[in-house]
Amino acid sequence: MKDTCPIHYWAKEAPQHIAIEAGSVKLSYLTLNRRVASLAQQLARKGFVPGDRLVVPAKGSLESLLLAWACLRAGVVFCPLNPAFPVAQQLDMAKRLQAGSVCQTESVDDYSSQLTSITLDFLAEADADEPPALDGRQLCNTIFTSGSSGTPKAVLHRVANHLASARGSASFIPVDQNSGWLLSLPLFHIGGYAIPFRVFMAGGRIILDDEPHTLPARLEQQSITHLSLVPTQLWRLLKAGFSPQRTQLRELLLGGAAIPAPLVAKMTSLGLTPKVSYGLSEMASQVCTGIPTAPGVVGKALPDREVRVVEGEIQVRGETLFCGYLNNGEIDPALNDEGWFATRDKGHFNSEGALVVEGRLDNGFISGGENIQPEAIEQRLVDHPGVAQALVVPVPHPEWGERPVAFIDWHGEGVTEQALSTWVREALPGFMVPDAWLAWPPGVGFKPSRTRFAELARARVDFTV
């Protein structure tokens, strides 16, 4: 089960077509193919063999992207880590992966206590020894889960997972040679790692997110046709005066948080209806994709994926399903007897057969005997025109057991707590109205940690006093 490397294919079919834009640097498919070939050969000369694991603290530089695809060619397992993590945490992750080497494309930290640092020539070019093929059975990468509700797990994929993921994605979000997809998500996140597969298979362009200009200016000045964002990023774009008519944007994919109805309405009125997606690292990114017609609706399963709901829990399987969790050399498939992966996400199908995601089962809690799903409150809050993003966590209460506390990131002018309480009460039962309101903390990434937010809430709110 082998596929021709798409970079090599387009190097033959359209050698001078631009494959990567990185600021002033533009690489054609021919040049990209030669650089990837050289890096793969360099890895082999340094003693790497298929199945070896290489740690790469990487967000999304040109060197990181080149190395990711060189690892595919060489059969080396590309293990990107968040370079912002403390060194001790990165070393612990590397130990769990049983990786012995690191390539510092975007990091100047000292890993010498546990890892051998390798250096590569990223400008060197070489001919491929033979027409390179990607073996679908080959292990190719790990992605650590966000750990938002526990310890991050190392998700292990095969090449075939990503090829199937890209093909299925293209059935709903077309990509062609004229497409330019901004790599706005990091390579250590499944959403970022998946984008180059979608683009290179179609012969399009990857535009790296390393420009000094702001995103609104880049959208107006560059040929960006495809964009993946979280809702907060889109709110900021609109606040800066973003208009799709002044850009070449034709596909906008939203995910990573509750999708605000006012945001969808605003974008639709501007002539660009966003698409929403339900995905997870264990399924190599997208599982379902659709038009946001109602809260939580994420569309139907894309090709090569299967979705079912068992006792309220979403379960998935298909060609994009991961190999398992890698931990200290052992692979845990984490599947049931029928080969389904239980996501711990709560959901149901609507009357049209689209999946509706209600939240994480692990996030639910009981207050005074009533079940509370924080995501239901968050969805109602972000549907308020004054709220950019919201996150709700439980805080211990002497009478009710636990009560919801909400963190609010205001959009524009602030709204009174009483007005928000009334807003929630109009759509949800009274016991789901938060008992306390806190300001959104600074320095939060695009995927907030519920564990961290819960710690902050318990430090600031004490119902026992």
CORSUL-V52490 format. One record per residue. N is the residue number from 1. RES is the residue in one letter. PSI is psi in whole degrees, -180 to 180 (* if undefined). OMEGA is omega in whole degrees, -180 to 180 (none if undefined). NEAR is the number of other C-alpha atoms within 12 Angstrom. Layout:
[[N & RES & PSI & OMEGA & NEAR] [N & RES & PSI & OMEGA & NEAR]]
This chain:
[[1 & M & 85 & -177 & 13] [2 & K & 142 & 176 & 17] [3 & D & 145 & 174 & 24] [4 & T & 136 & 176 & 24] [5 & C & 124 & -176 & 35] [6 & P & -32 & 178 & 36] [7 & I & -44 & 179 & 47] [8 & H & -41 & 180 & 37] [9 & Y & -49 & -177 & 25] [10 & W & -24 & 174 & 29] [11 & A & -28 & 177 & 34] [12 & K & -41 & -174 & 22] [13 & E & -37 & -177 & 17] [14 & A & 67 & -169 & 24] [15 & P & -35 & -177 & 21] [16 & Q & -1 & 178 & 21] [17 & H & 137 & -177 & 31] [18 & I & 129 & -180 & 32] [19 & A & -36 & -178 & 43] [20 & I & 133 & 170 & 40] [21 & E & 122 & 178 & 31] [22 & A & 86 & -175 & 29] [23 & G & -124 & -180 & 21] [24 & S & -9 & -179 & 14] [25 & V & 128 & 177 & 21] [26 & K & 123 & -180 & 21] [27 & L & 127 & 174 & 31] [28 & S & 166 & 177 & 30] [29 & Y & -34 & 179 & 37] [30 & L & -49 & -180 & 31] [31 & T & -42 & 179 & 33] [32 & L & -45 & -180 & 47] [33 & N & -41 & -179 & 43] [34 & R & -37 & 179 & 33] [35 & R & -42 & 178 & 36] [36 & V & -41 & 178 & 44] [37 & A & -43 & 180 & 41] [38 & S & -45 & -179 & 31] [39 & L & -40 & 178 & 40] [40 & A & -41 & 178 & 38] [41 & Q & -38 & 178 & 34] [42 & Q & -42 & 178 & 29] [43 & L & -42 & 180 & 37] [44 & A & -41 & 180 & 21] [45 & R & -27 & 178 & 14] [46 & K & 4 & 174 & 20] [47 & G & 5 & 179 & 18] [48 & F & 136 & 176 & 27] [49 & V & 160 & -180 & 23] [50 & P & 133 & -180 & 25] [51 & G & -19 & 176 & 29] [52 & D & 151 & -177 & 31] [53 & R & 133 & -180 & 39] [54 & L & 119 & 178 & 46] [55 & V & 132 & 180 & 47] [56 & V & 101 & 173 & 49] [57 & P & 105 & -168 & 44] [58 & A & 134 & 173 & 38] [59 & K & -54 & -179 & 35] [60 & G & 35 & 178 & 39] [61 & S & 167 & 177 & 37] [62 & L & -44 & -179 & 37] [63 & E & -41 & -180 & 34] [64 & S & -42 & -180 & 40] [65 & L & -43 & 177 & 44] [66 & L & -43 & -178 & 42] [67 & L & -37 & 179 & 48] [68 & A & -42 & -178 & 45] [69 & W & -25 & 172 & 41] [70 & A & -38 & 177 & 42] [71 & C & -38 & 177 & 42] [72 & L & -44 & -179 & 48] [73 & R & -38 & -174 & 48] [74 & A & -7 & -178 & 40] [75 & G & 12 & 180 & 34] [76 & V & 139 & -180 & 40] [77 & V & 114 & -179 & 41] [78 & F & 121 & -174 & 50] [79 & C & 82 & -179 & 50] [80 & P & 141 & 176 & 49] [81 & L & 156 & 176 & 44] [82 & N & 113 & -177 & 34] [83 & P & -13 & 178 & 33] [84 & A & -15 & 179 & 20] [85 & F & 149 & 174 & 20] [86 & P & 147 & -178 & 17] [87 & V & -41 & -179 & 23] [88 & A & -39 & 179 & 19] [89 & Q & -42 & 178 & 19] [90 & Q & -41 & 179 & 32] [91 & L & -36 & 177 & 31] [92 & D & -41 & 178 & 27] [93 & M & -43 & 179 & 37] [94 & A & -37 & 179 & 39] [95 & K & -42 & 179 & 27] [96 & R & -31 & 178 & 27] [97 & L & -11 & -173 & 38] [98 & Q & 44 & 177 & 27] [99 & A & 139 & -178 & 34] [100 & G & -8 & -174 & 28] [101 & S & 153 & 178 & 33] [102 & V & 143 & 172 & 43] [103 & C & 119 & -171 & 39] [104 & Q & 78 & 178 & 32] [105 & T & -27 & -176 & 32] [106 & E & 25 & -176 & 26] [107 & S & 144 & 176 & 28] [108 & V & 14 & -179 & 17] [109 & D & 163 & 180 & 23] [110 & D & 112 & -180 & 20] [111 & Y & 9 & -168 & 29] [112 & S & -20 & -179 & 18] [113 & S & -27 & -176 & 17] [114 & Q & -22 & -173 & 21] [115 & L & 145 & 175 & 29] [116 & T & 122 & -178 & 22] [117 & S & 132 & 177 & 25] [118 & I & 147 & 177 & 24] [119 & T & 144 & -177 & 18] [120 & L & 154 & 176 & 28] [121 & D & 106 & -175 & 22] [122 & F & -7 & 178 & 29] [123 & L & -12 & -179 & 22] [124 & A & 149 & 179 & 21] [125 & E & 153 & 179 & 23] [126 & A & 157 & 172 & 22] [127 & D & 148 & 174 & 22] [128 & A & 139 & 180 & 27] [129 & D & -35 & 177 & 17] [130 & E & 162 & 180 & 13] [131 & P & 113 & -173 & 21] [132 & P & 137 & 177 & 29] [133 & A & 147 & 177 & 25] [134 & L & 120 & 180 & 32] [135 & D & 114 & -177 & 25] [136 & G & -25 & -179 & 25] [137 & R & -11 & -174 & 24] [138 & Q & 132 & 171 & 32] [139 & L & 136 & -173 & 35] [140 & C & -26 & -177 & 40] [141 & N & 162 & 168 & 50] [142 & T & 148 & 174 & 51] [143 & I & 125 & 177 & 47] [144 & F & 132 & 175 & 39] [145 & T & 163 & -174 & 32] [146 & S & -25 & -178 & 30] [147 & G & 21 & -177 & 20] [148 & S & -22 & 179 & 22] [149 & S & 28 & 179 & 23] [150 & G & -167 & -180 & 15] [151 & T & 132 & 178 & 16] [152 & P & 141 & 178 & 25] [153 & K & 146 & -180 & 29] [154 & A & 108 & -180 & 41] [155 & V & 123 & -177 & 44] [156 & L & 127 & -179 & 43] [157 & H & 158 & 167 & 43] [158 & R & 163 & 180 & 36] [159 & V & -42 & -177 & 41] [160 & A & -30 & 179 & 33] [161 & N & -45 & -176 & 43] [162 & H & -34 & 177 & 49] [163 & L & -43 & 178 & 44] [164 & A & -38 & 179 & 34] [165 & S & -45 & -179 & 47] [166 & A & -42 & 180 & 39] [167 & R & -44 & 180 & 32] [168 & G & -40 & 178 & 35] [169 & S & -42 & -177 & 41] [170 & A & -19 & 179 & 28] [171 & S & -21 & -179 & 22] [172 & F & -27 & 178 & 28] [173 & I & 89 & -175 & 35] [174 & P & 141 & 175 & 27] [175 & V & 137 & 179 & 33] [176 & D & -171 & -177 & 23] [177 & Q & -20 & 179 & 24] [178 & N & 3 & -177 & 24] [179 & S & 143 & 172 & 36] [180 & G & 111 & -175 & 41] [181 & W & 121 & 179 & 46] [182 & L & 127 & 178 & 41] [183 & L & 75 & -174 & 41] [184 & S & -7 & 177 & 39] [185 & L & 146 & -174 & 36] [186 & P & 155 & 179 & 37] [187 & L & -22 & 178 & 41] [188 & F & -2 & 175 & 39] [189 & H & 142 & -176 & 38] [190 & I & -33 & 179 & 41] [191 & G & -32 & 177 & 46] [192 & G & -42 & -179 & 39] [193 & Y & -30 & -176 & 43] [194 & A & -27 & -173 & 46] [195 & I & -47 & 180 & 46] [196 & P & -34 & 177 & 44] [197 & F & -46 & -179 & 42] [198 & R & -42 & -175 & 42] [199 & V & -49 & -176 & 43] [200 & F & -33 & 178 & 44] [201 & M & -26 & -180 & 37] [202 & A & -5 & -178 & 35] [203 & G & 24 & 180 & 37] [204 & G & -161 & -177 & 39] [205 & R & 138 & 168 & 41] [206 & I & 128 & 177 & 52] [207 & I & 117 & -174 & 41] [208 & L & 145 & -174 & 40] [209 & D & 59 & -179 & 32] [210 & D & 19 & 179 & 24] [211 & E & 146 & 176 & 25] [212 & P & -18 & -179 & 13] [213 & H & 157 & 177 & 14] [214 & T & 160 & -179 & 19] [215 & L & -43 & 178 & 30] [216 & P & -42 & 180 & 27] [217 & A & -40 & -179 & 21] [218 & R & -41 & -179 & 28] [219 & L & -33 & -179 & 32] [220 & E & -25 & -174 & 22] [221 & Q & -24 & -176 & 18] [222 & Q & 163 & -178 & 31] [223 & S & 65 & 178 & 27] [224 & I & 115 & -179 & 37] [225 & T & -24 & -176 & 37] [226 & H & 137 & -175 & 40] [227 & L & 132 & 175 & 43] [228 & S & 125 & -177 & 37] [229 & L & 160 & 165 & 34] [230 & V & 157 & -174 & 33] [231 & P & -39 & -178 & 38] [232 & T & -39 & 179 & 33] [233 & Q & -39 & -179 & 33] [234 & L & -39 & 176 & 37] [235 & W & -44 & -179 & 33] [236 & R & -39 & 177 & 23] [237 & L & -48 & -179 & 25] [238 & L & -39 & 179 & 24] [239 & K & -30 & 180 & 18] [240 & A & 4 & 176 & 16] [241 & G & 19 & -179 & 19] [242 & F & 134 & 174 & 26] [243 & S & 123 & -179 & 24] [244 & P & -28 & -177 & 31] [245 & Q & -24 & -180 & 17] [246 & R & 10 & -178 & 22] [247 & T & 177 & 174 & 26] [248 & Q & 13 & -176 & 24] [249 & L & 129 & 177 & 33] [250 & R & -13 & 177 & 30] [251 & E & 125 & 179 & 31] [252 & L & 119 & -177 & 38] [253 & L & 121 & 180 & 44] [254 & L & 144 & 177 & 38] [255 & G & -175 & 175 & 39] [256 & G & -8 & -179 & 33] [257 & A & 173 & 176 & 35] [258 & A & 136 & -177 & 43] [259 & I & 114 & -178 & 46] [260 & P & 132 & 178 & 40] [261 & A & -41 & 178 & 32] [262 & P & -32 & 180 & 30] [263 & L & -45 & 178 & 37] [264 & V & -44 & 180 & 33] [265 & A & -42 & -180 & 21] [266 & K & -46 & -179 & 23] [267 & M & -42 & 179 & 30] [268 & T & -40 & 179 & 20] [269 & S & -25 & 178 & 15] [270 & L & -2 & 175 & 20] [271 & G & 8 & 179 & 19] [272 & L & 100 & 179 & 28] [273 & T & 120 & 180 & 25] [274 & P & 160 & 173 & 39] [275 & K & 149 & 180 & 36] [276 & V & 157 & -175 & 45] [277 & S & 146 & 169 & 40] [278 & Y & 123 & -179 & 46] [279 & G & 171 & 179 & 41] [280 & L & 155 & -179 & 35] [281 & S & -39 & -176 & 41] [282 & E & -17 & 177 & 47] [283 & M & 24 & 175 & 47] [284 & A & 41 & 176 & 51] [285 & S & -121 & -168 & 40] [286 & Q & 135 & 171 & 54] [287 & V & -53 & 177 & 47] [288 & C & 147 & 175 & 44] [289 & T & 141 & -178 & 38] [290 & G & -174 & 177 & 35] [291 & I & 133 & -178 & 34] [292 & P & 92 & -178 & 36] [293 & T & -20 & -179 & 26] [294 & A & 163 & -179 & 26] [295 & P & 128 & 175 & 33] [296 & G & -10 & -179 & 39] [297 & V & 124 & -177 & 36] [298 & V & 11 & 176 & 40] [299 & G & -169 & -178 & 33] [300 & K & 165 & -179 & 36] [301 & A & 137 & 175 & 36] [302 & L & 164 & 179 & 36] [303 & P & 147 & 179 & 25] [304 & D & 11 & 174 & 29] [305 & R & 148 & 173 & 35] [306 & E & 142 & 179 & 26] [307 & V & 137 & 172 & 38] [308 & R & 163 & 178 & 31] [309 & V & 121 & -179 & 28] [310 & V & 115 & -179 & 19] [311 & E & 44 & 176 & 14] [312 & G & -6 & -178 & 22] [313 & E & 134 & 177 & 27] [314 & I & 130 & 177 & 34] [315 & Q & 146 & -174 & 36] [316 & V & 156 & 171 & 40] [317 & R & 175 & 180 & 34] [318 & G & -170 & -175 & 32] [319 & E & -20 & -178 & 33] [320 & T & -2 & -176 & 40] [321 & L & 132 & -175 & 42] [322 & F & 169 & 178 & 43] [323 & C & -33 & -178 & 37] [324 & G & -178 & 177 & 33] [325 & Y & 130 & 180 & 30] [326 & L & 124 & -180 & 35] [327 & N & 113 & 178 & 25] [328 & N & 43 & 175 & 17] [329 & G & -12 & 180 & 19] [330 & E & 143 & 177 & 17] [331 & I & 119 & 178 & 22] [332 & D & 109 & -178 & 19] [333 & P & -28 & 177 & 24] [334 & A & 35 & -180 & 26] [335 & L & 159 & 174 & 22] [336 & N & -177 & -174 & 14] [337 & D & -22 & -180 & 9] [338 & E & 5 & 178 & 12] [339 & G & 16 & 178 & 20] [340 & W & 144 & 173 & 28] [341 & F & 122 & 178 & 35] [342 & A & 115 & -170 & 31] [343 & T & -19 & -171 & 33] [344 & R & 15 & 173 & 24] [345 & D & 142 & 180 & 33] [346 & K & 136 & -179 & 30] [347 & G & -179 & 176 & 33] [348 & H & 170 & 176 & 28] [349 & F & 139 & 177 & 26] [350 & N & -177 & -175 & 20] [351 & S & -21 & 179 & 11] [352 & E & -1 & 180 & 14] [353 & G & 8 & 178 & 18] [354 & A & 149 & 179 & 32] [355 & L & 137 & 174 & 42] [356 & V & 119 & -179 & 39] [357 & V & 124 & -176 & 45] [358 & E & -17 & -180 & 36] [359 & G & -176 & 179 & 35] [360 & R & 131 & 175 & 26] [361 & L & -35 & -179 & 26] [362 & D & -19 & -178 & 24] [363 & N & -18 & -178 & 29] [364 & G & 150 & 177 & 29] [365 & F & 168 & -177 & 27] [366 & I & 131 & 178 & 25] [367 & S & 112 & -179 & 28] [368 & G & 33 & 179 & 18] [369 & G & -3 & -179 & 13] [370 & E & 137 & 177 & 18] [371 & N & 130 & 179 & 22] [372 & I & 127 & 174 & 34] [373 & Q & 109 & -175 & 35] [374 & P & -36 & -177 & 39] [375 & E & -28 & 177 & 38] [376 & A & -39 & 178 & 39] [377 & I & -43 & -180 & 42] [378 & E & -42 & 179 & 41] [379 & Q & -43 & 179 & 36] [380 & R & -40 & -178 & 41] [381 & L & -44 & -178 & 46] [382 & V & -14 & 174 & 38] [383 & D & -9 & 174 & 31] [384 & H & 133 & -176 & 33] [385 & P & -14 & -179 & 27] [386 & G & 1 & -175 & 28] [387 & V & 124 & 178 & 39] [388 & A & -45 & 177 & 40] [389 & Q & 156 & -177 & 43] [390 & A & 149 & 176 & 42] [391 & L & 132 & -175 & 44] [392 & V & 133 & 179 & 47] [393 & V & 156 & 178 & 46] [394 & P & 144 & 175 & 42] [395 & V & 134 & -178 & 34] [396 & P & 140 & -179 & 27] [397 & H & 133 & -175 & 22] [398 & P & -28 & -177 & 14] [399 & E & -43 & -172 & 13] [400 & W & -1 & -177 & 21] [401 & G & -67 & 174 & 19] [402 & E & 149 & 177 & 31] [403 & R & 149 & -179 & 40] [404 & P & 138 & 174 & 44] [405 & V & 134 & -174 & 42] [406 & A & 134 & 169 & 44] [407 & F & 132 & -175 & 40] [408 & I & 130 & 171 & 34] [409 & D & 108 & -174 & 32] [410 & W & 143 & 175 & 28] [411 & H & 109 & -178 & 30] [412 & G & -138 & -178 & 17] [413 & E & 141 & 179 & 11] [414 & G & 155 & 179 & 18] [415 & V & 146 & -178 & 23] [416 & T & 153 & 178 & 16] [417 & E & -37 & 179 & 25] [418 & Q & -40 & 180 & 16] [419 & A & -39 & 178 & 19] [420 & L & -40 & 177 & 33] [421 & S & -43 & 179 & 29] [422 & T & -41 & 180 & 21] [423 & W & -45 & 180 & 29] [424 & V & -43 & -176 & 28] [425 & R & -26 & -180 & 19] [426 & E & -23 & -176 & 17] [427 & A & -20 & -174 & 21] [428 & L & 161 & 178 & 23] [429 & P & 153 & -177 & 20] [430 & G & -33 & -178 & 20] [431 & F & -9 & 179 & 26] [432 & M & 0 & 176 & 39] [433 & V & 123 & -179 & 36] [434 & P & 145 & 180 & 40] [435 & D & -13 & 179 & 31] [436 & A & 152 & -177 & 28] [437 & W & 129 & -178 & 31] [438 & L & 150 & 178 & 28] [439 & A & 146 & 178 & 26] [440 & W & 127 & -178 & 25] [441 & P & 153 & 180 & 22] [442 & P & 161 & 173 & 12] [443 & G & 25 & -180 & 9] [444 & V & 134 & 179 & 17] [445 & G & -174 & -176 & 21] [446 & F & -11 & 176 & 25] [447 & K & 92 & -175 & 31] [448 & P & 148 & 177 & 28] [449 & S & 118 & 178 & 26] [450 & R & -35 & 179 & 31] [451 & T & -45 & 179 & 24] [452 & R & -43 & 179 & 23] [453 & F & -38 & 179 & 32] [454 & A & -39 & 177 & 30] [455 & E & -43 & 179 & 18] [456 & L & -43 & -178 & 25] [457 & A & -42 & -179 & 31] [458 & R & -25 & 176 & 25] [459 & A & -26 & -175 & 15] [460 & R & -23 & -176 & 20] [461 & V & 124 & 179 & 28] [462 & D & 102 & -179 & 20] [463 & F & -9 & -178 & 22] [464 & T & -14 & -178 & 14] [465 & V & * & none & 8]]
